[in-house]
């Protein structure tokens, strides 16, 4: 399950999740929620624990933009 979907169904906001994870900013959680960056191993493990295994490390992988993919294939 994607983090943003789990957060929506669990009714938890960025600040609430940042507090539960510990040692991550609200901005950092936002980046993870929109898959703009990947988590550290510790943060991925905490999210999996907090979500009861519903959000796994593989669900947190960042999405590559079309621009990055196009530049890589040139």
MARGUTI-236390 format. One record per residue: residue number from 0; residue in one letter; x negated, y, z negated of N, C-alpha, C, CB in turn. Coordinates in nm, 3 decimals, always signed. Glycine has a CB too. Layout:
<site NUM, A, <X, Y, Z>, <X, Y, Z>, <X, Y, Z>, <X, Y, Z>>
...
// end
This chain:
<site 0, X, <-0.086, -0.118, +0.000>, <+0.000, +0.000, +0.000>, <-0.090, +0.123, +0.000>, <+0.097, +0.000, -0.123>>
<site 1, X, <-0.055, +0.221, +0.078>, <-0.132, +0.345, +0.080>, <-0.113, +0.422, -0.051>, <-0.090, +0.433, +0.200>>
<site 2, X, <-0.216, +0.493, -0.090>, <-0.213, +0.569, -0.214>, <-0.098, +0.669, -0.215>, <-0.346, +0.640, -0.237>>
<site 3, X, <-0.079, +0.741, -0.105>, <+0.027, +0.843, -0.102>, <+0.165, +0.779, -0.122>, <+0.024, +0.921, +0.031>>
<site 4, X, <+0.185, +0.660, -0.067>, <+0.314, +0.591, -0.083>, <+0.333, +0.545, -0.227>, <+0.323, +0.470, +0.012>>
<site 5, X, <+0.227, +0.490, -0.287>, <+0.236, +0.447, -0.426>, <+0.261, +0.567, -0.518>, <+0.106, +0.374, -0.469>>
<site 6, X, <+0.192, +0.678, -0.492>, <+0.211, +0.797, -0.575>, <+0.354, +0.847, -0.565>, <+0.113, +0.907, -0.534>>
<site 7, X, <+0.410, +0.844, -0.444>, <+0.548, +0.891, -0.425>, <+0.645, +0.802, -0.501>, <+0.585, +0.893, -0.274>>
<site 8, X, <+0.632, +0.670, -0.488>, <+0.726, +0.580, -0.555>, <+0.707, +0.580, -0.706>, <+0.711, +0.438, -0.501>>
<site 9, X, <+0.584, +0.607, -0.750>, <+0.555, +0.610, -0.895>, <+0.578, +0.748, -0.956>, <+0.412, +0.567, -0.920>>
<site 10, X, <+0.612, +0.843, -0.869>, <+0.637, +0.981, -0.912>, <+0.521, +1.038, -0.993>, <+0.765, +0.988, -0.994>>
<site 11, X, <+0.400, +1.021, -0.939>, <+0.281, +1.075, -1.002>, <+0.217, +1.174, -0.904>, <+0.180, +0.961, -1.041>>
<site 12, X, <+0.175, +1.288, -0.957>, <+0.114, +1.390, -0.872>, <-0.038, +1.380, -0.879>, <+0.162, +1.531, -0.913>>
<site 13, X, <-0.104, +1.465, -0.800>, <-0.250, +1.462, -0.793>, <-0.314, +1.485, -0.930>, <-0.301, +1.567, -0.695>>
<site 14, X, <-0.262, +1.582, -1.003>, <-0.319, +1.613, -1.136>, <-0.301, +1.496, -1.232>, <-0.253, +1.739, -1.194>>
<site 15, X, <-0.185, +1.433, -1.229>, <-0.160, +1.320, -1.318>, <-0.251, +1.202, -1.287>, <-0.015, +1.277, -1.307>>
<site 16, X, <-0.272, +1.176, -1.158>, <-0.359, +1.064, -1.121>, <-0.505, +1.097, -1.155>, <-0.345, +1.032, -0.971>>
<site 17, X, <-0.546, +1.220, -1.132>, <-0.684, +1.261, -1.166>, <-0.709, +1.241, -1.314>, <-0.709, +1.408, -1.126>>
<site 18, X, <-0.613, +1.276, -1.396>, <-0.626, +1.260, -1.541>, <-0.636, +1.112, -1.579>, <-0.508, +1.325, -1.614>>
<site 19, X, <-0.555, +1.029, -1.515>, <-0.558, +0.885, -1.547>, <-0.685, +0.817, -1.499>, <-0.437, +0.816, -1.486>>
<site 20, X, <-0.739, +0.861, -1.383>, <-0.863, +0.804, -1.332>, <-0.980, +0.849, -1.418>, <-0.886, +0.844, -1.185>>
<site 21, X, <-0.985, +0.978, -1.448>, <-1.095, +1.036, -1.524>, <-1.214, +1.065, -1.434>, <-1.137, +0.942, -1.637>>
<site 22, X, <-1.281, +1.176, -1.459>, <-1.402, +1.216, -1.387>, <-1.381, +1.229, -1.236>, <-1.512, +1.117, -1.413>>
<site 23, X, <-1.263, +1.281, -1.198>, <-1.235, +1.316, -1.058>, <-1.144, +1.438, -1.061>, <-1.168, +1.195, -0.979>>
<site 24, X, <-1.167, +1.527, -0.966>, <-1.087, +1.650, -0.962>, <-0.953, +1.625, -0.894>, <-1.164, +1.761, -0.890>>
<site 25, X, <-0.862, +1.719, -0.912>, <-0.733, +1.715, -0.843>, <-0.758, +1.720, -0.693>, <-0.640, +1.833, -0.889>>
<site 26, X, <-0.854, +1.803, -0.650>, <-0.889, +1.813, -0.509>, <-0.942, +1.679, -0.457>, <-0.994, +1.924, -0.488>>
<site 27, X, <-1.020, +1.609, -0.538>, <-1.072, +1.478, -0.500>, <-0.960, +1.377, -0.478>, <-1.168, +1.426, -0.606>>
<site 28, X, <-0.861, +1.379, -0.566>, <-0.746, +1.289, -0.551>, <-0.670, +1.325, -0.423>, <-0.651, +1.298, -0.673>>
<site 29, X, <-0.655, +1.453, -0.395>, <-0.585, +1.495, -0.274>, <-0.658, +1.443, -0.150>, <-0.574, +1.649, -0.269>>
<site 30, X, <-0.790, +1.450, -0.148>, <-0.868, +1.398, -0.036>, <-0.846, +1.248, -0.019>, <-1.018, +1.428, -0.056>>
<site 31, X, <-0.838, +1.176, -0.130>, <-0.813, +1.032, -0.124>, <-0.672, +1.004, -0.074>, <-0.834, +0.968, -0.262>>
<site 32, X, <-0.576, +1.082, -0.123>, <-0.435, +1.060, -0.086>, <-0.414, +1.077, +0.064>, <-0.343, +1.156, -0.163>>
<site 33, X, <-0.482, +1.174, +0.123>, <-0.467, +1.197, +0.267>, <-0.574, +1.126, +0.349>, <-0.472, +1.345, +0.296>>
<site 34, X, <-0.650, +1.038, +0.282>, <-0.751, +0.954, +0.347>, <-0.854, +1.035, +0.424>, <-0.685, +0.855, +0.439>>
<site 35, X, <-0.894, +1.149, +0.364>, <-0.995, +1.233, +0.424>, <-1.134, +1.196, +0.376>, <-0.967, +1.379, +0.394>>
<site 36, X, <-1.142, +1.118, +0.269>, <-1.269, +1.064, +0.222>, <-1.241, +0.935, +0.147>, <-1.345, +1.167, +0.131>>
<site 37, X, <-1.343, +0.854, +0.133>, <-1.329, +0.728, +0.061>, <-1.371, +0.746, -0.084>, <-1.412, +0.618, +0.128>>
<site 38, X, <-1.328, +0.656, -0.171>, <-1.360, +0.665, -0.313>, <-1.492, +0.598, -0.347>, <-1.248, +0.604, -0.396>>
<site 39, X, <-1.544, +0.631, -0.462>, <-1.657, +0.555, -0.516>, <-1.603, +0.418, -0.558>, <-1.725, +0.630, -0.637>>
<site 40, X, <-1.691, +0.326, -0.585>, <-1.649, +0.193, -0.630>, <-1.572, +0.205, -0.761>, <-1.771, +0.099, -0.647>>
<site 41, X, <-1.619, +0.290, -0.852>, <-1.553, +0.307, -0.981>, <-1.412, +0.362, -0.964>, <-1.635, +0.401, -1.072>>
<site 42, X, <-1.397, +0.464, -0.880>, <-1.266, +0.524, -0.858>, <-1.172, +0.425, -0.790>, <-1.278, +0.653, -0.774>>
<site 43, X, <-1.222, +0.350, -0.692>, <-1.139, +0.249, -0.625>, <-1.091, +0.145, -0.726>, <-1.217, +0.180, -0.510>>
<site 44, X, <-1.180, +0.102, -0.815>, <-1.142, +0.003, -0.916>, <-1.038, +0.060, -1.012>, <-1.265, -0.044, -0.994>>
<site 45, X, <-1.053, +0.187, -1.052>, <-0.956, +0.250, -1.143>, <-0.820, +0.262, -1.077>, <-1.006, +0.388, -1.187>>
<site 46, X, <-0.818, +0.300, -0.949>, <-0.690, +0.315, -0.878>, <-0.622, +0.179, -0.866>, <-0.711, +0.377, -0.738>>
<site 47, X, <-0.700, +0.077, -0.836>, <-0.640, -0.057, -0.828>, <-0.584, -0.099, -0.964>, <-0.745, -0.160, -0.779>>
<site 48, X, <-0.656, -0.068, -1.070>, <-0.610, -0.102, -1.205>, <-0.484, -0.023, -1.242>, <-0.721, -0.075, -1.308>>
<site 49, X, <-0.486, +0.107, -1.218>, <-0.374, +0.195, -1.253>, <-0.248, +0.156, -1.174>, <-0.410, +0.342, -1.226>>
<site 50, X, <-0.267, +0.119, -1.047>, <-0.152, +0.086, -0.963>, <-0.106, -0.059, -0.979>, <-0.185, +0.112, -0.817>>
<site 51, X, <-0.168, -0.131, -1.070>, <-0.131, -0.271, -1.089>, <-0.164, -0.358, -0.969>, <+0.015, -0.281, -1.120>>
<site 52, X, <-0.268, -0.320, -0.895>, <-0.310, -0.395, -0.778>, <-0.235, -0.363, -0.651>, <-0.296, -0.539, -0.806>>
<site 53, X, <-0.143, -0.269, -0.658>, <-0.065, -0.235, -0.539>, <-0.147, -0.154, -0.438>, <+0.059, -0.156, -0.578>>
<site 54, X, <-0.241, -0.072, -0.486>, <-0.331, +0.004, -0.398>, <-0.468, -0.059, -0.413>, <-0.333, +0.158, -0.435>>
<site 55, X, <-0.518, -0.117, -0.306>, <-0.647, -0.185, -0.308>, <-0.753, -0.097, -0.242>, <-0.637, -0.322, -0.236>>
<site 56, X, <-0.877, -0.131, -0.262>, <-0.989, -0.053, -0.206>, <-0.975, -0.037, -0.054>, <-1.123, -0.121, -0.239>>
<site 57, X, <-0.932, -0.142, +0.014>, <-0.917, -0.134, +0.160>, <-0.808, -0.035, +0.202>, <-0.885, -0.272, +0.216>>
<site 58, X, <-0.713, -0.008, +0.113>, <-0.607, +0.089, +0.142>, <-0.656, +0.233, +0.129>, <-0.489, +0.068, +0.048>>
<site 59, X, <-0.776, +0.250, +0.074>, <-0.830, +0.383, +0.048>, <-0.933, +0.427, +0.151>, <-0.891, +0.387, -0.089>>
<site 60, X, <-0.955, +0.344, +0.252>, <-1.056, +0.379, +0.353>, <-1.012, +0.504, +0.427>, <-1.077, +0.262, +0.452>>
<site 61, X, <-1.107, +0.596, +0.451>, <-1.072, +0.719, +0.523>, <-1.036, +0.691, +0.669>, <-1.187, +0.819, +0.516>>
<site 62, X, <-0.951, +0.775, +0.723>, <-0.911, +0.766, +0.862>, <-1.006, +0.851, +0.943>, <-0.762, +0.811, +0.883>>
<site 63, X, <-1.058, +0.795, +1.049>, <-1.146, +0.872, +1.137>, <-1.060, +0.954, +1.231>, <-1.243, +0.779, +1.215>>
<site 64, X, <-1.097, +1.078, +1.248>, <-1.020, +1.164, +1.338>, <-1.048, +1.124, +1.483>, <-1.056, +1.314, +1.316>>
<site 65, X, <-0.959, +1.159, +1.572>, <-0.974, +1.127, +1.713>, <-1.100, +1.193, +1.769>, <-0.850, +1.172, +1.793>>
<site 66, X, <-1.134, +1.309, +1.717>, <-1.252, +1.381, +1.761>, <-1.379, +1.303, +1.730>, <-1.258, +1.519, +1.697>>
<site 67, X, <-1.389, +1.249, +1.610>, <-1.506, +1.171, +1.569>, <-1.519, +1.046, +1.656>, <-1.497, +1.132, +1.419>>
<site 68, X, <-1.407, +0.979, +1.681>, <-1.407, +0.859, +1.763>, <-1.451, +0.893, +1.905>, <-1.268, +0.792, +1.764>>
<site 69, X, <-1.400, +1.004, +1.962>, <-1.436, +1.045, +2.097>, <-1.584, +1.080, +2.107>, <-1.351, +1.164, +2.141>>
<site 70, X, <-1.638, +1.147, +2.005>, <-1.779, +1.183, +2.007>, <-1.867, +1.058, +1.997>, <-1.811, +1.280, +1.892>>
<site 71, X, <-1.824, +0.960, +1.922>, <-1.901, +0.838, +1.905>, <-1.907, +0.756, +2.034>, <-1.840, +0.753, +1.793>>
<site 72, X, <-1.803, +0.764, +2.116>, <-1.800, +0.686, +2.238>, <-1.864, +0.758, +2.355>, <-1.658, +0.650, +2.272>>
<site 73, X, <-1.904, +0.884, +2.338>, <-1.967, +0.960, +2.448>, <-2.112, +0.926, +2.462>, <-1.952, +1.109, +2.425>>
// end
